[in-house]
Each structure stands twice: as structure tokens, then as C-alpha cells.
Amino acid sequence: MTVPADAPILTAAAMREAEAACAAAGVSLAELMERAGAAVADIVWRMAAGAPILILCGPGNNGGDGYVAARLLRARGAEVRVAALGEPKSDLAKAARAAWTGEVEAFDERTAPAPVIVDALFGAGLSRRLSDDLAGLLGRFAGRRVVAVDLPSGIESDGGEAWMPPLPAHVTVALGALKPAHLLLPTAPACGRTLLASIGIDAARTMRTLPPPPLPTGDPAAHKYSRGMVLVVAGPMAGAAELAAGAALRAGAGYVVLDGAGRAPLSAVICDDGDALAERAADPRLGAIVVGPGFPAGEGLTRSLDVALGSGKPLVLDAAAIAAGLTALASGERRAILTPHEGEFARSFPDAGGSKIDRTLAAARQSRAVVVHKGADTVIAAPDGRVVAAWPGCPWLASAGTGDVLAGACGAMLARGGDAFEAAVAAVGWHIDRAARIGPGLVADDLIGK
């Protein structure tokens, strides 16, 4: 399961706007359909490797893409059949059907399978769950090699509905831009490997997939404070803060202080006994404070959080510190990153609705902070509307303590200065990349090892 890095993401409404803008600029929707069908045909040609192909066409423009692909594949010499769910309804689809000179079967229980199935039934245009009868027809083709045009049929494009397709794809050809459903659970795995076909629309929007992790660069004039000084505040479960402190160093911070814990995870981490928090927080060289890992709600957290908030320094808040710090964050302006998992998110932002992207954006605007909504389908959102979706993450991160490591990495990136959203994106990229390099059997301590 893969998606292109740093690729645009468009909702269904934004995609319609982009297509309209393209048409206004002189590129017809018919030309866009031709480009889309050509992109599908190219991928199916390589995937089929000479095997017979069955293209399932729906009544809308997704079906039109299928007719174009069928025509171009037959022109290359492929053995192609087309089965249609009904007559085309849009003018574009009617024209594409007319240009296909081959036979069109009715798609029903008599439709014979083929080694390669192209699903061009609905794509991103689906507004309701598939009927049981249609789901049953599609389910008959399970086990074949399946290429979905834009989205497997049965998935709602924007990721707000958890509809699952009866015929998951091995490869999905996203047309013009990725859609939220390609990147969010539970639908993302059903898309298989998602490939982006750039058909010429302007997809420059505020939502993108995770970029490649930044390459490490060294400034010859750097010193430990210019690389970023991070203060991690420990709570009763000090091991979590130790992980965060070690991660801050491994993620590039030049100086890390662990306040309130008696054991340094790495010899370069400076440990305080907890009596000097206010003094440490006031240090003008300090670039970021991390509060929350291993720190349950209570008077101790409230006192530590008050000091951190009162310092005016950039903040990373994790776990119980997220809900505890929301009111103060929302009433001011500061660079801050929140790192909730799903349970913490639901407790902190109970009124956020819609898809995971919608909910994370709402939380970012409410808190006036960057929100890293953790999970296998991590979503990062900024109050100004920017979003990065990090699918797929790394399955080996499903282990206790890895979230504490991410909080520390966010602290390191934030302490360098600059934009909090970009710092969070860099930290998530570092976290996933480091976990992937370690692989199976990973425990959180491995992430802060050599």
C-alpha cells in the first residue's frame, strides 16, 4: 500500500472547481477525459502484460474514462471487453461510448470475468452506498487483478463515510489529484497501490501527502543552541519523558534538558530534579518546551503547564496536557503543536465532525495550534487550512511509547525556529522513516538508539 509523496489532495468539490477552472482556461472536459483514459490505459497495458481485460463502465464520467481506456487499449492490440451498468447519462460519457466501436455487454450475473478487471463504474462521484445486488456482482470478481479508475466503486471520495468496496483494488489510478479516501482509514487499504495521473488540472491546494523525509544537512557555523534547545517536562511516569528527550536529541536538537526525571536516556541529556522548571523555561536560548508524555491530569500537570504557558516559548503538548492547555492556547498567539492519538483527540475535541481531515482541521482552528492527529493514517493540520496526510505510516509504530518519541521529535523541529506546521510535518516524516529503517520487532527505545 503506497501513495505518491508530496502529492495534491482534493475533495470532490475542489476537484469539480479545478476541472471548471481548467475548462475556463481553454482545456475542454473532453480533453481531460481523453487524458484520464490514456493514463488508465497505459497502466492497465503494463499490468495486464497481454492478459485479457474486462472494463466495467458506469453511466457517468468515470464510465467515460473507461470507454476511452478501452478504445486506446484495443488500438494497442489488447484483448478488451466492455461491460456497462447502463447507458451513459452525461454528454461526455455518451461521446466516449460512441468512440468505442466494440461490443458493449450488459453488466449482470452473466458477465464472465477476465484476468484483469478495470473498475470504471463510479469513481469519485458516488453519493450513496452500493446496492446489495451490485455489491454481489462486483464481489464475484474477487481474486482477479483489479485496477480502479480514481476510486474503487463503493467508496465515498471525501472520507466522511466508512463505505467499503466489494471489490478492493490492487492498483488505483487517482485522476488529477489524490482524494481523501485514498489516505484515510478504513478505505485507504482497499485502494491498494495508488498512482497519480497528472491530467493537467491545477491541483495546487492546501492539502498534500507527506513529503519525503528531509535530508540531513549540516551548517558549518552551527552550535548546540542554534540547532535548538528543548526542555522536556517529566511527570510521574518519567520513562515517557525520557523517550521524548532522547528523541529530541536524535531528531537534531543541539541541547536537551529533562526536568523532573532522575535518569537521562542518553548521556548528553541534562537532567534536573524538577525544582528549576521556571528558571529553565525562562532561558532565552530555549527553543521549545515539551509537556505531557507520561504526565496524567492533576495538580502536577497544571503547575508545570502554567509555567510552560507563562514562558511564552513554543510548545509541544501531548496526552493529558492537550485538553489542559486548550483554553490558554486558543486565547493567544504562539507556535504550538498538539499530538493526540484518537482517544485523546475525542476527549479534547468532542464536537469535531466529518472525516479525519475535517476533524483535525476543526481542532487546529479551535486550538489555534498545529494538530498532529496520530494513527496509521496520521493527519497534520494548521489553523490556516494547510493539511498533510501521512498514509501509509509504518506498522511497527503500533507500540507503546512511540507517541512520546514523536512528541520529542516535534520539539526538536520546533526549537529550530520557523513554521510550526512544517516542523510537525518534518517530525512525522522523521518518525516514520526511522521506524521503517528499524522494521519488525521495533520498540520505542529503538527509535532513540543509534
C-alpha positions as CSV (number, residue, x, y, z in Angstrom):
1,M,0.0,0.0,0.0
2,T,1.7,3.1,-1.2
3,V,0.8,6.7,-2.3
4,P,2.9,9.3,-4.1
5,A,4.9,11.6,-1.8
6,D,4.1,15.3,-1.6
7,A,1.1,14.9,-4.0
8,P,-2.0,17.1,-4.0
9,I,-5.3,16.1,-2.4
10,L,-8.6,17.4,-3.5
11,T,-12.1,16.8,-2.1
12,A,-14.9,16.1,-4.6
13,A,-16.0,19.7,-4.6
14,A,-12.4,21.0,-5.0
15,M,-12.0,18.6,-7.9
16,R,-15.1,20.0,-9.7
17,E,-13.7,23.5,-9.2
18,A,-10.4,22.6,-10.6
19,E,-12.0,21.0,-13.7
20,A,-14.1,24.1,-14.2
21,A,-11.1,26.3,-14.0
22,C,-9.3,24.1,-16.5
23,A,-12.2,24.4,-18.9
24,A,-12.3,28.2,-18.4
25,A,-8.6,28.3,-19.3
26,G,-9.3,26.6,-22.6
27,V,-8.8,22.9,-21.9
28,S,-12.1,21.1,-22.5
29,L,-13.6,18.5,-20.2
30,A,-13.5,16.1,-23.2
31,E,-9.7,16.6,-23.4
32,L,-9.4,15.9,-19.7
33,M,-11.4,12.7,-20.1
34,E,-9.1,11.7,-23.0
35,R,-6.0,12.3,-20.8
36,A,-7.6,10.3,-18.0
37,G,-8.5,7.4,-20.2
38,A,-5.0,7.4,-21.7
39,A,-3.4,7.3,-18.2
40,V,-5.6,4.4,-17.2
41,A,-4.9,2.6,-20.5
42,D,-1.1,2.9,-20.0
43,I,-1.1,1.5,-16.5
44,V,-3.6,-1.4,-17.5
45,W,-1.5,-2.2,-20.5
46,R,1.6,-2.8,-18.4
47,M,-0.3,-4.6,-15.6
48,A,-2.2,-6.9,-18.0
49,A,1.0,-8.0,-19.8
50,G,-1.0,-9.5,-22.6
51,A,-3.8,-11.0,-20.5
52,P,-7.5,-10.3,-21.4
53,I,-9.1,-7.3,-19.9
54,L,-12.6,-6.6,-18.8
55,I,-13.6,-2.9,-18.3
56,L,-16.7,-2.2,-16.2
57,C,-18.2,1.2,-17.2
58,G,-20.8,3.1,-15.2
59,P,-23.2,5.7,-16.6
60,G,-21.2,8.8,-15.6
61,N,-17.9,10.3,-16.5
62,N,-16.0,7.6,-14.7
63,G,-17.5,5.2,-17.2
64,G,-16.5,7.6,-19.9
65,D,-12.9,7.3,-18.7
66,G,-13.3,3.5,-19.0
67,Y,-14.6,3.7,-22.6
68,V,-11.6,5.9,-23.6
69,A,-9.2,3.4,-22.0
70,A,-10.9,0.5,-23.8
71,R,-10.5,2.2,-27.2
72,L,-6.9,3.0,-26.6
73,L,-6.1,-0.5,-25.3
74,R,-7.7,-2.1,-28.3
75,A,-5.6,0.2,-30.6
76,R,-2.5,-1.2,-28.9
77,G,-3.7,-4.8,-29.6
78,A,-5.0,-5.7,-26.2
79,E,-7.9,-8.2,-25.8
80,V,-10.6,-5.9,-24.3
81,R,-14.2,-6.4,-23.4
82,V,-16.5,-3.7,-22.0
83,A,-19.5,-4.4,-19.7
84,A,-21.8,-1.4,-18.9
85,L,-24.0,-0.9,-15.9
86,G,-26.4,1.1,-18.1
87,E,-26.5,3.7,-20.9
88,P,-24.2,6.7,-20.5
89,K,-26.0,9.7,-19.0
90,S,-23.5,12.6,-19.3
91,D,-22.7,14.1,-22.7
92,L,-19.0,13.4,-22.2
93,A,-19.7,9.7,-21.4
94,K,-22.0,9.4,-24.4
95,A,-19.3,10.8,-26.7
96,A,-16.7,8.4,-25.2
97,R,-19.1,5.5,-25.7
98,A,-19.7,6.4,-29.3
99,A,-16.0,6.5,-30.0
100,W,-15.7,2.9,-28.8
101,T,-16.5,0.7,-31.7
102,G,-16.5,-2.6,-29.9
103,E,-19.4,-4.5,-28.4
104,V,-20.8,-3.4,-25.0
105,E,-22.2,-6.2,-22.8
106,A,-24.7,-5.6,-20.0
107,F,-23.0,-5.9,-16.6
108,D,-25.0,-8.5,-14.8
109,E,-24.7,-12.0,-13.4
110,R,-23.9,-13.4,-16.8
111,T,-20.8,-11.2,-17.2
112,A,-17.8,-13.5,-17.5
113,P,-14.7,-12.4,-15.6
114,A,-11.2,-11.7,-17.1
115,P,-7.8,-11.9,-15.5
116,V,-7.7,-8.1,-15.3
117,I,-10.7,-6.1,-14.2
118,V,-10.9,-2.3,-14.7
119,D,-13.4,-0.7,-12.3
120,A,-14.7,2.4,-14.0
121,L,-18.2,2.3,-12.5
122,F,-18.4,5.3,-10.2
123,G,-15.0,6.6,-9.1
124,A,-15.3,9.8,-7.0
125,G,-18.9,10.5,-8.0
126,L,-20.6,8.1,-5.5
127,S,-23.2,9.7,-3.2
128,R,-24.7,6.6,-1.6
129,R,-23.8,3.1,-0.6
130,L,-23.9,0.5,-3.4
131,S,-26.9,-1.7,-3.5
132,D,-26.6,-5.3,-2.3
133,D,-27.2,-6.6,-5.8
134,L,-24.4,-4.5,-7.3
135,A,-22.1,-5.4,-4.5
136,G,-22.8,-9.0,-5.1
137,L,-22.0,-8.6,-8.8
138,L,-18.7,-7.0,-8.1
139,G,-17.8,-9.5,-5.4
140,R,-17.8,-12.3,-8.0
141,F,-14.6,-10.9,-9.4
142,A,-12.6,-11.1,-6.1
143,G,-9.2,-12.6,-6.6
144,R,-8.7,-11.0,-10.1
145,R,-6.2,-8.2,-10.7
146,V,-8.2,-5.1,-10.3
147,V,-7.4,-1.5,-11.5
148,A,-9.8,1.1,-10.1
149,V,-10.3,4.4,-12.0
150,D,-10.0,7.2,-9.5
151,L,-11.5,5.1,-6.6
152,P,-12.8,1.6,-6.1
153,S,-16.5,1.5,-6.6
154,G,-18.3,1.7,-3.2
155,I,-16.0,4.3,-1.6
156,E,-17.1,7.9,-0.7
157,S,-14.5,10.3,-2.1
158,D,-14.1,12.7,0.9
159,G,-13.6,10.0,3.5
160,G,-16.6,11.0,5.6
161,E,-18.4,7.7,5.2
162,A,-16.8,4.3,6.0
163,W,-18.3,2.6,3.0
164,M,-16.1,-0.3,1.9
165,P,-15.9,-1.5,-1.7
166,P,-17.0,-5.1,-2.5
167,L,-14.1,-5.3,-5.0
168,P,-10.9,-3.8,-3.5
169,A,-8.3,-2.7,-6.0
170,H,-4.7,-3.8,-6.4
171,V,-3.9,-0.5,-8.1
172,T,-5.9,2.7,-8.1
173,V,-5.3,5.4,-10.7
174,A,-6.1,8.8,-9.0
175,L,-7.0,11.3,-11.7
176,G,-5.6,14.8,-11.3
177,A,-5.1,14.6,-7.5
178,L,-5.5,12.1,-4.7
179,K,-8.8,12.1,-2.8
180,P,-9.1,12.0,1.0
181,A,-10.5,8.4,0.8
182,H,-7.1,7.3,-0.7
183,L,-5.4,8.3,2.6
184,L,-7.9,7.7,5.4
185,L,-8.9,4.5,7.2
186,P,-10.9,2.3,6.7
187,T,-10.9,2.9,2.9
188,A,-7.2,3.5,2.1
189,P,-6.1,-0.2,2.2
190,A,-8.9,-1.0,-0.3
191,C,-7.2,1.3,-2.8
192,G,-4.1,-0.9,-2.9
193,R,-1.2,0.9,-4.6
194,T,-2.4,4.4,-5.5
195,L,-0.8,6.0,-8.6
196,L,-1.3,9.7,-9.5
197,A,-2.2,10.5,-13.1
198,S,-1.5,14.2,-13.7
199,I,-4.0,15.1,-16.3
200,G,-3.2,18.8,-16.5
201,I,-5.6,20.4,-13.9
202,D,-4.4,22.9,-11.4
203,A,-4.3,20.9,-8.2
204,A,-2.3,23.3,-6.2
205,R,-4.2,23.3,-3.0
206,T,-3.6,23.4,0.7
207,M,-3.8,19.6,1.2
208,R,-1.0,17.3,0.3
209,T,0.5,13.9,1.1
210,L,3.6,13.6,3.3
211,P,6.7,14.8,1.6
212,P,9.9,12.7,1.6
213,P,11.8,13.0,4.9
214,P,14.2,15.9,4.9
215,L,17.8,15.1,4.1
216,P,20.1,15.9,7.0
217,T,22.2,19.0,6.3
218,G,24.9,20.4,8.5
219,D,25.7,24.1,9.0
220,P,29.4,24.6,9.4
221,A,28.7,27.5,11.7
222,A,26.1,25.7,13.9
223,H,26.5,25.2,17.6
224,K,24.3,23.4,20.1
225,Y,22.0,26.3,20.8
226,S,21.5,27.3,17.2
227,R,20.4,23.6,16.4
228,G,17.7,24.1,19.0
229,M,17.4,23.8,22.8
230,V,14.5,21.7,24.0
231,L,13.1,21.4,27.6
232,V,11.1,18.2,28.3
233,V,9.0,18.2,31.4
234,A,8.7,14.8,33.1
235,G,5.7,13.6,35.0
236,P,5.1,10.6,37.4
237,M,5.7,8.1,34.5
238,A,9.2,9.5,33.8
239,G,10.0,6.9,31.2
240,A,7.8,8.6,28.6
241,A,9.5,11.9,29.1
242,E,12.9,10.1,28.8
243,L,11.8,8.8,25.4
244,A,10.8,12.2,24.3
245,A,14.1,13.8,25.5
246,G,16.1,11.1,23.7
247,A,14.1,11.6,20.6
248,A,14.6,15.3,20.6
249,L,18.4,14.7,20.5
250,R,18.1,12.1,17.8
251,A,15.9,14.3,15.7
252,G,18.5,17.0,15.7
253,A,18.2,19.2,18.8
254,G,21.6,20.5,20.0
255,Y,20.7,20.7,23.7
256,V,18.0,18.9,25.7
257,V,17.1,19.3,29.3
258,L,14.9,16.8,31.1
259,D,13.2,18.3,34.0
260,G,11.8,16.2,36.9
261,A,13.3,12.8,35.9
262,G,16.3,11.2,37.6
263,R,17.6,9.2,34.6
264,A,19.0,10.5,31.3
265,P,18.1,8.3,28.3
266,L,21.3,9.5,26.6
267,S,24.4,10.8,28.4
268,A,24.0,14.1,26.5
269,V,20.6,14.9,28.1
270,I,20.8,17.2,31.1
271,C,18.6,16.1,34.0
272,D,17.1,18.5,36.6
273,D,15.4,17.4,39.8
274,G,12.3,19.5,39.0
275,D,12.9,22.5,41.2
276,A,14.3,24.6,38.4
277,L,11.5,24.4,35.9
278,A,10.7,28.1,35.9
279,E,14.3,29.1,35.6
280,R,14.8,26.7,32.7
281,A,11.7,27.8,30.9
282,A,12.8,31.4,31.1
283,D,16.2,30.7,29.4
284,P,16.3,33.0,26.3
285,R,18.2,30.2,24.4
286,L,15.3,27.8,24.8
287,G,13.5,27.0,21.6
288,A,10.7,24.7,22.6
289,I,9.1,23.0,25.7
290,V,7.5,19.5,25.6
291,V,4.8,18.8,28.2
292,G,2.6,15.8,28.5
293,P,4.4,12.5,27.9
294,G,3.8,10.3,30.9
295,F,2.0,13.1,32.8
296,P,-1.6,12.4,33.8
297,A,-4.0,15.1,34.6
298,G,-3.8,16.6,38.0
299,E,-2.2,19.4,40.1
300,G,1.3,18.5,39.0
301,L,0.5,18.8,35.3
302,T,-1.4,22.0,35.9
303,R,1.6,23.6,37.7
304,S,4.0,22.5,35.0
305,L,1.7,23.6,32.2
306,D,1.2,27.0,33.8
307,V,5.0,27.6,33.8
308,A,5.3,26.4,30.2
309,L,2.4,28.6,29.0
310,G,3.6,31.5,31.0
311,S,7.1,31.4,29.5
312,G,5.8,32.4,26.0
313,K,8.0,29.7,24.5
314,P,6.9,27.4,21.6
315,L,5.1,24.3,22.9
316,V,4.5,20.7,22.2
317,L,1.6,19.3,24.2
318,D,0.9,15.6,24.4
319,A,-1.6,13.3,26.2
320,A,-3.4,15.0,29.1
321,A,-1.6,18.3,28.5
322,I,-3.6,18.8,25.3
323,A,-7.0,19.2,27.0
324,A,-5.5,21.0,29.9
325,G,-3.8,23.6,27.7
326,L,-6.6,24.2,25.1
327,T,-8.2,27.3,26.7
328,A,-4.9,29.1,27.1
329,L,-3.8,28.2,23.6
330,A,-7.0,29.4,22.0
331,S,-6.8,32.8,23.7
332,G,-3.3,33.7,22.5
333,E,-0.8,33.5,19.6
334,R,2.1,31.1,19.9
335,R,3.8,28.4,17.9
336,A,2.4,25.2,19.3
337,I,2.0,21.6,18.2
338,L,-0.6,19.2,19.7
339,T,0.0,15.4,19.3
340,P,-3.2,13.5,20.2
341,H,-4.0,9.9,19.4
342,E,-7.6,9.1,18.6
343,G,-8.8,8.7,22.2
344,E,-7.1,12.0,23.3
345,F,-8.4,13.7,20.3
346,A,-12.0,12.7,21.0
347,R,-11.7,13.9,24.6
348,S,-10.2,17.2,23.7
349,F,-12.3,18.0,20.6
350,P,-15.6,16.2,21.2
351,D,-17.6,18.4,18.8
352,A,-15.3,17.9,15.7
353,G,-17.2,16.1,13.0
354,G,-16.7,14.8,9.5
355,S,-13.7,12.9,8.1
356,K,-10.5,12.7,10.0
357,I,-9.2,15.6,7.8
358,D,-12.3,17.7,8.6
359,R,-12.0,16.9,12.3
360,T,-8.3,17.7,12.5
361,L,-8.8,21.0,10.7
362,A,-11.5,21.9,13.1
363,A,-9.3,21.1,16.0
364,A,-6.4,23.2,14.6
365,R,-8.7,26.2,14.2
366,Q,-10.3,25.8,17.6
367,S,-6.9,25.5,19.4
368,R,-5.0,27.9,17.1
369,A,-2.3,25.3,17.1
370,V,-0.9,22.7,14.7
371,V,-2.6,19.3,15.4
372,V,-0.9,16.0,14.6
373,H,-3.8,13.5,14.8
374,K,-1.9,10.3,15.2
375,G,-2.7,6.9,13.9
376,A,-1.9,4.6,10.9
377,D,-3.5,7.4,8.8
378,T,-1.9,10.4,10.6
379,V,-3.3,13.8,9.7
380,I,-1.4,17.1,10.3
381,A,-3.4,20.3,10.2
382,A,-2.7,24.0,10.7
383,P,-5.2,26.8,11.7
384,D,-4.7,28.4,8.2
385,G,-6.1,25.3,6.5
386,R,-2.9,23.5,5.4
387,V,-3.1,19.7,5.7
388,V,-0.7,16.9,5.2
389,A,-2.0,13.3,5.3
390,A,0.7,10.6,6.1
391,W,-0.6,7.3,4.7
392,P,0.7,4.7,5.0
393,G,2.7,5.2,8.1
394,C,4.7,2.4,9.5
395,P,3.0,-0.6,11.1
396,W,5.9,-1.1,13.5
397,L,5.0,2.1,15.3
398,A,2.0,0.4,16.8
399,S,3.9,0.0,20.1
400,A,3.8,1.7,23.4
401,G,6.0,4.8,23.8
402,T,6.3,5.7,20.1
403,G,4.0,8.6,20.5
404,D,6.3,10.0,23.2
405,V,9.1,9.7,20.7
406,L,7.1,11.7,18.2
407,A,6.4,14.5,20.7
408,G,10.2,14.8,21.3
409,A,10.9,14.9,17.6
410,C,8.3,17.7,17.2
411,G,10.1,19.6,20.0
412,A,13.4,19.3,18.1
413,M,12.0,20.5,14.8
414,L,10.0,23.3,16.6
415,A,13.1,24.5,18.5
416,R,14.9,25.4,15.3
417,G,12.5,28.2,14.6
418,G,10.3,28.7,11.7
419,D,6.8,27.5,10.9
420,A,5.2,25.1,13.4
421,F,3.3,23.2,10.7
422,E,6.5,22.5,8.7
423,A,8.1,21.4,12.0
424,A,5.3,18.9,12.6
425,V,5.5,17.6,9.1
426,A,9.2,17.1,9.3
427,A,8.9,15.3,12.7
428,V,6.2,12.9,11.4
429,G,8.4,12.2,8.3
430,W,11.4,11.5,10.5
431,H,9.4,9.3,12.8
432,I,8.0,7.1,10.0
433,D,11.3,6.9,8.2
434,R,13.3,5.9,11.3
435,A,10.7,3.2,12.2
436,A,10.8,1.8,8.7
437,R,14.5,1.5,8.8
438,I,14.3,-0.4,12.1
439,G,11.5,-2.7,11.0
440,P,9.7,-5.6,12.7
441,G,10.2,-6.0,16.4
442,L,10.6,-2.3,17.0
443,V,10.2,-0.9,20.5
444,A,10.1,2.8,21.3
445,D,13.6,2.7,22.8
446,D,15.0,1.6,19.4
447,L,13.9,4.9,17.9
448,I,16.3,6.8,20.2
449,G,19.1,4.3,19.8
450,K,21.9,4.6,17.3
